[in-house]
């Protein structure tokens, strides 16, 4: 919005030319999002406390998490509001890259909001806190993925590269084109659904999902900026995506909003993000990677999320296998992890919550460095 307001005034006021620079607007979006989080955070926390929208403690979590049943949830509203407003203010809003990112973020957030609302309603009624039925949640996520995939196929953001295509890290100018567009649509749907659920699984300790997501968005902001410039793409041997640089503004707005949210979410948390926040974050990360044709980069950028998801899948698979072959008692005594997801395993082993979170942040930073290294290792 500010871009369209000030750029026409550049001939009269040359100083306003700074709004042409993505780096300036990205920094402005980050600072704006942080300040907005500080402003709306206390208001949302107060209102959620008044309504007694307290966290529903998941089954299977360590006993130390019982006290978290009096902490309000749905805190994702804080960083979603801050990031979306900051993006609207500082980005070139009519960029399809930005609009599609905002659509996926808002849509995934809506699914999470419905899930949280149902859990809280069921809790008040004394019912089992299952929230939105899993298959309905999955249908919603898959539907968003299908919409995004079909749109990118029919209306490519970079016609010269085609819609149904992606790239691989470590390779110069290697474009993988899907012979059957329907496979690309399914690929996009899988990425979007998988990443949103992976972040949702990771959200289990104070500051864990927010911190690792901020690291991931900061990394993707670097890629968006470089991919959106002709000179850097030629130097690095990567494909140039015109106007994709605007995603830098969006990603930095998310980074700023998450930093602001961490002020309230760090241990001991005053509020949790809930599915409202975790599903939206995962959807946003997946959408940015898809729009940049860098889906496989998520192996590094989302290293923590992958570790968490694999731990759950492996735990369930081995447990069911042992139960079928040796019985329930044997399966319970021979688990792969003490608890799943992975962060609970280390809690049970004796790591404090703060230790676990910071160490997982460090792993996220290592993943970010590995992702950035792919720019030169080609």
C-alpha positions as CSV (number, residue, x, y, z in Angstrom):
1,X,0.0,0.0,0.0
2,X,2.8,2.4,0.9
3,X,4.6,1.6,-2.3
4,X,1.6,2.7,-4.4
5,X,1.1,5.7,-2.3
6,X,4.7,7.1,-2.4
7,X,6.2,6.0,-5.7
8,X,4.0,8.4,-7.7
9,X,5.5,11.2,-5.6
10,X,9.1,10.3,-6.4
11,X,9.5,13.0,-9.1
12,X,8.7,15.7,-6.5
13,X,10.4,14.0,-3.5
14,X,13.4,12.0,-4.5
15,X,13.9,10.6,-1.1
16,X,10.8,8.5,-1.5
17,X,12.6,6.5,-4.1
18,X,13.7,4.2,-1.2
19,X,10.3,2.5,-1.6
20,X,11.5,1.1,-4.9
21,X,14.1,-1.0,-2.9
22,X,12.9,-4.4,-1.7
23,X,15.5,-4.4,1.1
24,X,14.1,-1.2,2.5
25,X,10.5,-2.4,2.4
26,X,11.4,-5.8,3.8
27,X,13.1,-4.1,6.8
28,X,10.1,-1.8,7.2
29,X,7.8,-4.8,7.2
30,X,9.8,-6.6,9.8
31,X,9.9,-3.7,12.2
32,X,6.2,-2.9,11.6
33,X,5.3,-6.6,12.4
34,X,7.3,-6.6,15.6
35,X,5.7,-3.4,16.8
36,X,2.2,-4.6,15.9
37,X,2.8,-7.8,17.8
38,X,3.9,-5.9,20.9
39,X,0.7,-3.8,20.6
40,X,-1.9,-6.4,19.9
41,X,-0.3,-9.2,21.9
42,X,-1.4,-8.0,25.4
43,X,-4.9,-7.3,24.1
44,X,-5.4,-10.7,22.6
45,X,-3.9,-12.5,25.6
46,X,-6.2,-10.5,27.9
47,X,-9.3,-11.4,25.8
48,X,-8.4,-15.1,25.5
49,X,-8.0,-15.2,29.3
50,X,-11.3,-13.6,29.9
51,X,-12.9,-16.2,27.6
52,X,-10.9,-19.0,29.3
53,X,-9.6,-20.2,26.0
54,X,-7.0,-22.4,27.7
55,X,-4.6,-24.8,26.0
56,X,-5.9,-28.4,25.6
57,X,-3.0,-30.5,26.7
58,X,-2.4,-33.4,24.3
59,X,-2.4,-37.0,25.5
60,X,1.1,-38.5,25.7
61,X,2.9,-35.4,26.7
62,X,5.2,-35.4,29.7
63,X,3.6,-34.8,33.1
64,X,5.3,-31.4,33.4
65,X,2.9,-30.1,30.7
66,X,-0.1,-30.4,32.9
67,X,0.3,-26.8,34.3
68,X,0.0,-25.6,30.7
69,X,-3.7,-26.3,30.8
70,X,-4.2,-22.8,32.2
71,X,-2.3,-21.0,29.4
72,X,-4.5,-19.4,26.7
73,X,-4.1,-20.7,23.1
74,X,-5.0,-19.4,19.6
75,X,-2.0,-17.0,20.0
76,X,-1.4,-17.5,16.3
77,X,-3.8,-14.6,15.9
78,X,-1.1,-12.3,17.1
79,X,1.6,-13.0,14.5
80,X,-1.0,-13.6,11.7
81,X,-2.5,-10.2,12.2
82,X,0.8,-8.5,12.5
83,X,2.4,-10.2,9.5
84,X,-0.6,-9.8,7.2
85,X,-1.0,-6.1,8.1
86,X,2.7,-5.4,7.7
87,X,2.7,-7.2,4.3
88,X,-0.3,-5.2,3.1
89,X,1.5,-2.0,4.1
90,X,5.0,-2.6,2.7
91,X,4.6,-5.1,-0.2
92,X,3.5,-4.5,-3.7
93,X,0.1,-5.9,-2.9
94,X,-0.9,-6.7,-6.5
95,X,2.0,-9.1,-6.9
96,X,0.6,-12.6,-7.5
97,X,3.5,-14.0,-5.4
98,X,2.3,-12.0,-2.4
99,X,-1.4,-12.6,-3.0
100,X,-1.0,-16.3,-3.2
101,X,1.1,-16.4,-0.1
102,X,-1.5,-14.4,1.8
103,X,-4.3,-16.6,0.5
104,X,-2.6,-19.9,1.7
105,X,-1.6,-18.4,5.0
106,X,-5.1,-17.1,5.8
107,X,-6.8,-20.3,4.5
108,X,-4.6,-22.6,6.6
109,X,-5.0,-20.3,9.6
110,X,-8.8,-20.5,9.2
111,X,-8.7,-24.3,9.4
112,X,-6.5,-24.1,12.5
113,X,-8.8,-21.5,14.0
114,X,-11.8,-23.8,13.5
115,X,-9.9,-26.7,15.0
116,X,-8.9,-24.7,18.1
117,X,-12.5,-23.4,18.5
118,X,-14.0,-26.9,18.4
119,X,-11.4,-28.2,20.9
120,X,-12.3,-25.4,23.4
121,X,-16.0,-25.9,22.9
122,X,-15.7,-29.6,23.5
123,X,-13.6,-29.0,26.6
124,X,-16.2,-26.7,28.0
125,X,-18.9,-29.3,27.4
126,X,-16.8,-32.0,29.0
127,X,-16.4,-33.9,25.7
128,X,-13.3,-35.5,24.4
129,X,-11.0,-32.8,23.0
130,X,-10.5,-34.0,19.5
131,X,-11.2,-30.7,17.7
132,X,-11.9,-30.8,14.0
133,X,-12.2,-34.4,12.8
134,X,-8.8,-35.4,11.3
135,X,-10.2,-36.3,7.9
136,X,-12.1,-33.0,7.6
137,X,-8.9,-31.1,8.6
138,X,-7.0,-33.1,5.9
139,X,-9.7,-32.4,3.3
140,X,-9.3,-28.7,4.0
141,X,-5.5,-28.8,3.7
142,X,-5.7,-30.9,0.5
143,X,-8.3,-28.5,-1.0
144,X,-6.0,-25.5,-0.5
145,X,-3.1,-27.4,-2.0
146,X,-5.2,-28.4,-5.0
147,X,-6.3,-24.8,-5.6
148,X,-2.7,-23.6,-5.4
149,X,-1.4,-26.4,-7.7
150,X,-4.1,-25.9,-10.3
151,X,-3.7,-22.2,-10.3
152,X,0.1,-22.4,-10.8
153,X,-0.4,-24.9,-13.6
154,X,-3.1,-22.9,-15.5
155,X,-1.6,-19.5,-14.8
156,X,2.2,-19.8,-14.4
157,X,3.9,-17.0,-12.5
158,X,6.9,-17.5,-14.9
159,X,5.5,-18.5,-18.3
160,X,9.0,-19.0,-19.7
161,X,9.6,-21.7,-17.1
162,X,6.1,-23.1,-17.2
163,X,3.8,-23.7,-14.3
164,X,4.3,-27.5,-13.7
165,X,8.0,-27.4,-12.9
166,X,10.5,-27.2,-10.0
167,X,14.2,-27.1,-9.5
168,X,16.8,-29.0,-7.5
169,X,19.5,-27.7,-5.1
170,X,23.1,-28.1,-6.1
171,X,22.3,-28.1,-9.8
172,X,22.8,-25.1,-12.2
173,X,19.8,-24.2,-14.4
174,X,18.2,-27.7,-13.9
175,X,14.4,-27.4,-14.4
176,X,12.3,-30.5,-13.7
177,X,9.1,-30.3,-15.8
178,X,6.2,-32.6,-14.9
179,X,5.1,-34.4,-18.1
180,X,1.6,-34.8,-16.6
181,X,0.4,-31.6,-14.9
182,X,-1.8,-33.5,-12.6
183,X,1.3,-34.9,-11.0
184,X,2.5,-31.4,-10.3
185,X,-0.8,-30.5,-8.7
186,X,-0.5,-33.6,-6.5
187,X,3.1,-32.7,-5.7
188,X,2.1,-29.2,-4.6
189,X,-0.7,-30.6,-2.5
190,X,1.7,-33.0,-0.8
191,X,4.2,-30.3,0.0
192,X,1.6,-27.9,1.4
193,X,-0.2,-30.5,3.4
194,X,3.0,-32.1,4.7
195,X,4.7,-28.9,5.8
196,X,1.6,-27.5,7.5
197,X,1.2,-30.8,9.5
198,X,5.0,-30.9,10.2
199,X,4.9,-27.5,11.9
200,X,1.8,-28.5,13.8
201,X,3.6,-31.5,15.2
202,X,6.6,-29.4,16.1
203,X,4.5,-27.0,18.1
204,X,4.8,-28.6,21.6
205,X,7.3,-26.5,23.6
206,X,7.4,-22.8,24.5
207,X,9.0,-20.9,21.6
208,X,9.9,-24.1,19.6
209,X,7.7,-23.7,16.5
210,X,7.9,-19.9,16.5
211,X,11.7,-19.8,16.7
212,X,12.4,-22.4,14.1
213,X,9.8,-20.9,11.8
214,X,11.4,-17.5,12.1
215,X,14.8,-19.0,11.1
216,X,13.1,-20.8,8.1
217,X,11.4,-17.6,6.9
218,X,14.6,-15.6,7.2
219,X,16.3,-18.2,5.0
220,X,13.6,-18.1,2.4
221,X,13.7,-14.3,2.4
222,X,17.3,-14.5,1.3
223,X,16.4,-16.9,-1.5
224,X,13.4,-14.8,-2.6
225,X,15.6,-11.7,-2.9
226,X,18.3,-13.5,-4.9
227,X,15.9,-15.4,-7.2
228,X,14.2,-12.1,-7.9
229,X,17.3,-10.3,-9.2
230,X,18.7,-10.8,-12.7
231,X,22.3,-10.2,-11.7
232,X,22.5,-12.6,-8.8
233,X,20.7,-15.4,-10.6
234,X,23.2,-15.2,-13.4
235,X,26.1,-15.2,-11.0
236,X,24.7,-18.1,-8.9
237,X,23.5,-20.2,-11.9
238,X,19.8,-20.3,-10.7
239,X,16.6,-19.4,-12.5
240,X,15.4,-15.9,-12.4
241,X,11.7,-15.5,-11.3
242,X,10.5,-12.0,-12.2
243,X,8.8,-10.2,-9.3
244,X,9.5,-13.0,-6.9
245,X,11.6,-10.6,-4.8
246,X,8.3,-9.3,-3.3
247,X,8.2,-12.5,-1.3
248,X,11.2,-11.1,0.6
249,X,8.9,-8.5,2.1
250,X,6.3,-11.1,3.0
251,X,8.9,-13.4,4.6
252,X,10.5,-10.6,6.6
253,X,7.0,-9.6,7.8
254,X,6.6,-13.1,9.1
255,X,10.0,-13.0,10.8
256,X,9.2,-9.8,12.5
257,X,5.8,-11.0,13.6
258,X,7.2,-14.2,15.0
259,X,9.9,-12.4,16.9
260,X,7.2,-10.2,18.4
261,X,5.2,-13.3,19.3
262,X,8.2,-14.9,21.0
263,X,8.1,-12.0,23.5
264,X,5.0,-13.7,24.9
265,X,5.6,-17.3,23.8
266,X,9.1,-17.8,25.3
267,X,9.4,-19.9,28.4
268,X,7.3,-19.7,30.5
269,X,4.8,-18.9,27.8
270,X,2.0,-16.4,28.3
271,X,0.2,-17.8,25.3
272,X,0.4,-20.7,22.8
273,X,0.0,-20.3,19.0
274,X,-2.4,-23.3,18.7
275,X,-3.4,-24.9,15.4
276,X,-4.4,-21.4,14.3
277,X,-0.8,-20.5,14.2
278,X,1.0,-23.7,13.4
279,X,-1.1,-24.7,10.4
280,X,-0.8,-21.2,9.0
281,X,3.0,-21.2,9.5
282,X,3.4,-24.5,7.8
283,X,1.2,-23.5,4.9
284,X,3.1,-20.2,4.5
285,X,6.5,-21.9,4.5
286,X,5.3,-24.5,2.0
287,X,3.7,-21.9,-0.3
288,X,6.8,-19.7,-0.4
289,X,9.0,-22.7,-1.3
290,X,6.5,-23.7,-4.0
291,X,6.3,-20.2,-5.5
292,X,10.1,-20.0,-5.6
293,X,10.2,-23.5,-7.3
294,X,12.5,-24.5,-4.4
295,X,10.4,-27.2,-2.8
296,X,13.3,-29.6,-2.2
297,X,15.1,-26.8,-0.3
298,X,12.7,-27.5,2.5
299,X,14.8,-30.6,3.3
300,X,17.4,-28.1,4.8
301,X,15.2,-25.1,5.7
302,X,12.7,-27.4,7.5
303,X,15.2,-29.7,9.0
304,X,13.7,-29.6,12.5
305,X,10.2,-30.1,11.2
306,X,11.3,-33.1,9.2
307,X,13.0,-34.6,12.2
308,X,9.9,-34.2,14.3
309,X,7.6,-35.7,11.7
310,X,9.8,-38.7,11.0
311,X,10.0,-39.4,14.8
312,X,6.2,-39.6,15.0
313,X,5.9,-41.8,11.8
314,X,8.7,-44.1,13.0
315,X,7.3,-44.4,16.5
316,X,3.9,-45.3,15.2
317,X,5.1,-47.8,12.6
318,X,7.4,-49.7,15.0
319,X,4.8,-49.7,17.7
320,X,2.1,-51.2,15.4
321,X,4.6,-53.7,14.0
322,X,5.7,-54.9,17.5
323,X,2.1,-55.0,18.7
324,X,1.0,-57.1,15.7
325,X,4.0,-59.5,16.0
326,X,4.6,-59.6,19.8
327,X,1.6,-58.1,21.6
328,X,0.8,-54.8,23.3
329,X,3.1,-55.2,26.3
330,X,6.2,-55.9,24.2
331,X,5.3,-53.0,21.9
332,X,5.0,-50.6,24.9
333,X,8.4,-51.6,26.2
334,X,10.3,-51.5,22.9
335,X,9.5,-48.1,21.5
336,X,12.0,-46.2,19.3
337,X,11.7,-43.0,21.3
338,X,10.7,-42.5,25.0
339,X,8.0,-40.1,23.7
340,X,7.1,-38.7,20.3
341,X,7.4,-36.1,18.8
342,X,11.2,-35.9,19.2
343,X,11.2,-32.9,21.5
344,X,9.3,-34.9,24.1
345,X,11.8,-37.7,23.9
346,X,14.6,-35.4,25.0
347,X,12.4,-33.9,27.7
348,X,11.9,-37.4,29.2
349,X,15.6,-38.0,28.9
350,X,16.2,-35.1,31.2
351,X,16.7,-32.0,29.0
352,X,14.9,-28.9,30.4
353,X,12.3,-27.3,28.1
354,X,14.6,-24.3,27.5
355,X,17.6,-26.6,26.6
356,X,15.5,-28.5,24.1
357,X,14.1,-25.4,22.4
358,X,17.4,-23.6,22.1
359,X,19.2,-26.8,20.9
360,X,16.5,-27.3,18.2
361,X,16.9,-23.7,17.2
362,X,20.6,-24.4,16.7
363,X,19.7,-27.4,14.5
364,X,17.4,-25.0,12.5
365,X,20.2,-22.6,12.1
366,X,22.5,-25.4,10.8
367,X,19.8,-26.3,8.3
368,X,19.6,-22.7,7.2
369,X,23.4,-22.6,6.6
370,X,23.2,-25.8,4.6
371,X,20.4,-24.3,2.5
372,X,22.4,-21.2,1.8
373,X,25.4,-23.3,0.9
374,X,23.5,-24.8,-2.0
375,X,23.7,-21.5,-3.7
376,X,27.4,-21.9,-4.4
377,X,27.7,-25.7,-4.3
378,X,26.4,-26.3,-7.8
